[in-house]
Amino acid sequence: MKKIAVFASGSGTNFQAIIDAIKEGALEAHIGLLICDRKGAQCLKRAELEGIPTFAFSAKDYADKASYEQDILQKLQEQNIEFIVLAGYMRLIGHTLLSAFRGHIVNIHPSLLPAFPGKDAIGQALAAKVPTTGVTVHFVDEGMDTGPIIEQKAVTVNENDTKENLEEKIHAVEHKLYPAVLQRLFQKENASV
């Protein structure tokens, strides 16, 4: 069973979807740690309810990215984490974590990358009046949403869609797609060991 850390910054709906998939037996993994860059975020409460250890930090308490990533890396090593799953984590991963976990960090993004990378991808899609957006699961590299794509799923944008209901449609896809992709990745990795 893969021991993972989930990184989140907000409400943690994808984090919850991963927890639920593990409980249902659809995802063979153990969440050893939740990393959060916003003290008081809802995802921390979700972790507490599930008895999942957390590390919450504020970037402004550190001199630089390398400093807080060094603390994160230490926590990951203490928990014997094998894989990092970004689930609404709103910071770019830096060299410290990338070098330690290269090829073992994935992210989910609410667009069909390379379209609409970065923040507010749903708002960007609506502003561009595209007929289709979607969800992308990808490996993480040094860039913003530029890593190799693992899987994508399209979501139709209707002309009467608001940001809120398009977000709901995207979340519905994310919450099914992410655990399924993670399960396939972990099975593939286990088979090649």
N, C-alpha and C positions, 0 to 999 in steps of 0.2 A: 504494500500500500504506500503510495507516494505521500511524503510529508511536505505540506505546502504552507506558505505564508501568503495571506491575502493583504494587499495594500489598498486602502480606500481613504477617501477624503470627506465623504458626505453621509447620505442616508444609508447607504449600504444595501440597496436592493439586489444588486448582483451578488454581493457577499451572501445575502440571505438565500438566494437561488442556489448557490454552491452548497451552503449548509443543508438545505432541503434535499438536494440531489444526493448528498452523502448519506443522509438519514434514510432516503428511499432505496439506497443501494445502487443508484444509477451512476454514481461517481465513486470510484475506489480511491479515496484519498483521506488524509487526516489533516485538518487545519491546525497547525501547531502554533500559529501566531497571527494576529492582526496588527498591521502597521498602519497608523493614522497620523496625518500631519495637521490635524485640527482637533485640539482638545475639546471635548464636549460634543463631538459629532455623533450622530445617531448610530453609525456603524459600531461605535464603541459599546453602546448599550446593547446592541444585538449580540456582540461577542460576549459581554458579561452574562447575558441570559443563557448563553450556550456553554459557559465555562471555558471559553477560549482565551488564552493569555493575550495581552495587548501591549503594544508600545506606542504611546502617543507622544508626539514631540511638536515643537514649534520651530520652524526653520530660523526664525529671527533670534532664537536663543543660541545660535551657532555662528561661528565666524564665517563658514562657507559650506557649500554642498558636501565637500569631501568630509568635513567634520561630522555632520549629522549622518551621512551614509556610513561612516566608520562605526558609529554607535549602532545603527541599524544592522550592519553586517555582524557585529558582535552578538546581538540578540538572535539573529538568524542562525549563527553557528552554535549558540548555546542550546537552541531548540532542534538542532540537526535538520534544518530545513533543506529540502532538495530542489524545490521549485517555487518561483515567485509568480503569483497571479495578481495582476493589476485589475482592480474592479472599481473604476471611478476615482483613481488616484490622480490628482491634478498637478503632479510634478514630473518633470523629465527625470529619468533615471540617469545617474552620472557614472563616471568611470569606475568608481569604487565598487558599486554593485554589479555593473556590467561585466567587469573583469572577473568577478567571483562567480557569477551566475550566467555567463554568456550561453545563449541557446536554451536557457532554462527560465526565461522571463517572458510571459505573454500578457497581452493587453486586449481589451475589448473597446471598440470605438464605434460611436453611433453614426456612421456614414459608410458609404462604399468607397473606401480609400482607393486611390489617392485623393478622391474628392473630399473637400471639407475637413482637412486635418485640424488639430488644435481644439481650442475651446469653442463652445456653442455650435457644434456641428449641425444640430437640429435647426437652430436659428439661421445658420448659413444656408442650409438646404431650402428652407422656406423662402428666404430672401432671393435665392437664385431661381425660384419657381420651377425646380426640377420635378419631373413626373415620378421619379423613383429615387429613393435614398436607401438606407439599409444599415447593416451591422457588419463590422469586420473584426475578426479575431486574428491577431498577428503577433509575431515575435517582436521583442523590443530591441532596438539598436540605439545608437547615439542620437538619432534625429527625432523629430516630433511626428509620431505616427507614420514612420517610414520603414519599419522593419518588414521582413518577409511575411506576406499574407498567408495565413493558414486556411481560413474559410470565410466566405461572405454569404450574406442572405439579404435579398432585396426586400424593401418595404415600399408599397405604393403611397405616393403623396397625392391626396385629393385636394382640389382647389379650395375646399372649405375647411381644410385641416388647420387647427390652431397649433401653437407650439405645444400646449399641454396635451392635446389628444394625439399628436404625432409622437410626442415623447412616450405616451402610454403604449402606442403601437410598437415603437422601437424597443421599449423595455420588455414587452411580451415576447418579442423575438429573442432578445438578449438572454432572458432568463431560461430559455430552453436551449439555445445554441451554445452558450458558454460552457455549461457543465458537460454537454455532449462532446464538444470539441476537446475539452480537457481530458475526458475519459479516453477518447481515441488516442490522444497524444501520449498519455501515460501507458496505455496498453502497448503502443508501438515502441515506446522507450523500454518497457519491461521485456518485450520480445527480443530486442536487440542486445540485451545485457547477457 
